[in-house]
Amino acid sequence: MVALVHLLDNIITLYIWVLVIAAVLSWLVAFNVVNTRNRLIYVMGDFLYRITEPALRPIRRYIPNLGGIDISPVILMLLLWFLRDLMYELLV
C-alpha cells in the first residue's frame, strides 16, 4: 500500500510541475518572448494544453473573470497539494 501512495505522490508532483511549465509557457507566448510559429514551441504548447485543460476547465467555469488573470492553475495546485496531504494522512 505504501508503494501505491508513493506512486500517486510522484504522479501528483509531476502534474504540478506540468501545470507550472504550462503557465510559464503561456506567459512567454502572451508577452511574445517565444513564438508559436516555432514548431517545437507549438508542439510543446499543444501537448501541455491537452494535458492540463481537462483539469482546468471545470475550475474556470466556477471562478469569476479577473480581467485576463487566470488563477485556475493555482487553485488546481492547491487542490492537488491538499489531496496529496490527505492521502498521506489517511493511508500512511
N, C-alpha and C positions, 0 to 999 in steps of 0.2 A: 504494500500500500504506500509505503514511503517513496518508492521509486516512481509510482504514478504521480504523487504530489510533486516531486521534483521535476518530472517531465512537464506537467501542467504549468509549474512555475517558470520553467525555461521558455515554454511557448508564449506565456503571457508577457514575459520580459522581452522576447523577440518582437512581439506585436507592438509593444510600447515603443521600441526603437524604430519600427517601421512607421508608426504614427509620427514620431519626431522627424524622421527623414522626409516623409511626405509633406509635413508642414513647412520645413525649411526649403524644400524644393519649390513648393507653391509660392513662397515669399520671393525666392530668387527669380522665378518666372514672372511674378507680378511686377517686380522692380526692374525687369529687363537686364538682370545680371547674366542670366543664361537664356538661350534662345531655344524654343521648342522646334525650330526648323532643323536643329541638330538631331540626327536620327537617334543617337544614344540617349539624349535628354528626353526625347519624345517617348521612347520605349520605356525608360525608367519611370517617367511621369504616368504613363498609361498603366504600367504594372502597379505602381503604388496606388493609383486611383481605384483600380479594380480590387485591390486587396483591402483598402480602408473604407471605401464608400459604403459597402453594405452595413458596416457597423456604425458609421457616422450619420447615415441618412435618417434613421429613427430619432436620433438626438436632435438633428437640425429641425425636425418637424415640431418639436416642443419648445425650443429656446427661441426667444424673440430676436428679431433682426437688430443687430447692434451697429448698423451703419458700415458694413464692409469688414467688420472684425468677426472672424469665425472662431468661437471658443469651443466648438464641439470636440476637437481633438483633446483639449484639456479636460473636458468633462469625461470623455471616454477613458483617458489615462487615470483619472481619479477613481472611476468605477473599477477599472482593472486592478489598480493597487488595492482597493478595498476588497475585491474578490480574492485576490492573492492572499491578503492578510486573513480574511475569513476562512479560506481554505486551510491555511496553516493552523489556525486556531481550532477548527473543528476536526481536522483529520490527523494532525500530528500530536 
